[in-house]
Amino acid sequence: YAADQNNLSLSMDNTLFRLSASSNISLIGIDATGVNDGKMIIIVNVCSGDIRLRDQNAGSTATNRIITAGGTVTLKTNGTATLIYDAATQRWRLISTN
């Protein structure tokens, strides 16, 4: 990716997503269309730039936003983030990083 991602579309048939960016980017939201409550995904940063997970950023559709519970979270090279979709709040919740 070459730019920030507001409503990133991923194949929800998968669980593991290897993201590569040509520079530092922000992941502002993940498309939750058709996602069931409790869907868990793992994001791996496979690039040399940072991937920043933005907390509740209004640049993304409300149902696609990410709750980090602590502001922006940065994934360095080979960093991982595990998120789960919470249908009650209609948000992705960050549950762990590495």
Salt bridges, closest charged atoms under 4 A:
ASP50 OD2 - LYS76 NZ 3.10
ASP86 OD2 - ARG93 NE 2.78
